[in-house]
Amino acid sequence: MNEETKTIIVTAYPYAAQYGTISVPKDIVSEDEIKEYVSEHWSDIQFGEPELDYAGTDFDFCEED
């Protein structure tokens, strides 16, 4: 099954700002739903280097243009 997705930009704050992206189904639209999806699929986020420990980190997100 090929589900349509949209890209969400994630900013994590472990001890420094770290940016990454994750594909989220297009039918997930509310901020609460997106935050829940990102939390449940954290291992799917593609962060840049260096690799950091994100356990318990806060994060923000926005939709890619």
Secondary structure, 3 states (H helix, E strand, C coil): CCCCEEEEEEEECCCCCEEEEEEEECCCCCHHHHHHHHHHCHHHCEECCCCCCCCCCCEEEEECC
